[in-house]
Amino acid sequence: MGTRLPLVLRQLRRPPQPPGPPRRLRVPCRASSGGGGGGREGLLGQRRPRSPGGRTPAARDSIVREVIQNSKEVLSLLQEKNPAFKPVLAIIQAGDDNLMQEINQNLAEEAGLNITHICLPPDSNEAEIIDEILKINEDTRVHGLALQISENLFSNKVLNALKPEKDVDGVTDINLGKLVRGDAHECFVSPVAKAVIELLEKSGVNLDGKKILVVGAHGSLEAALQCLFQRKGSMTMSIQWKTRQLQSKSRSVARLECRGAI
């Protein structure tokens, strides 16, 4: 979420909107009202075994908390000009992934953000998703929109129904195009891709000259990862899990696995 925040906060410079919560659509899930650092440890406090050659849970948590703290500081500076304003991220969900709901809620509380979940039935179709997107596009109280839907619903029609200025996951053609042209500072970039780069660099990995094999990524995430790695001087290849050459190709490169992301 911290990688999404700076561009979301640009929307705060708009004139204040009438009081009242963002419009709630369809069946509401839990909404999170950020309190700027609620006392819960949440998922950051869970203990996980250390993987071989990996960072300890404490080290990983430290990186996450650094991002959250930076986000809180940026938000605090903006709220000095408009104390009553809080940024709102809407998440359209079609399914029952409650783990992602809890992650979003915990991070929102840490950073001081408001999150509104719009829950649709798991069998929602493309037209229903687009209808909800268009409503959020016109809701001036919502500053960012993320999609938590099944892969088969990530069609071009769905992705490009998002307003680019609310597309916090950087999946629209406009945001991807700006990234490819080198205008990353003017667009939303996939927070997953940015987090991958940041975590590797904070772990002491020098990406310059490395050969990177990206496994399992596709669509906008694959494009963003390739673009960001190349900007760091890395050579990238992409491959899917069922490819026969996976084992042979992974022997001579640094391997990055992506699971469950577009």
Buried (B, 14 or more C-beta within 10 A) or exposed (E): BBBBBBBBBEBBEEEEEEEEEBBBBBEEBEBBBBEBEBEEEBBBEEEEEEEEEEBEBEEBBEBBEEBBBBBBEBBEEBBEEEEEBBBBBBBBBBBEBEEBBBBBBBBBBBBBBBBBBBBBEEEBEBEBBBBBBEBBBEBEBBBBBBBBBEEEBBEEEBBBBBBBBBBBBBBBEBBBEBBBEEEBEEBBBBBBBBBBBBBBEBEEEEBEEBBBBBBBBBBBBBBBBBBBBEEBEBEBEBBEEEEEEBEEBBEEBBBBEBEEBB
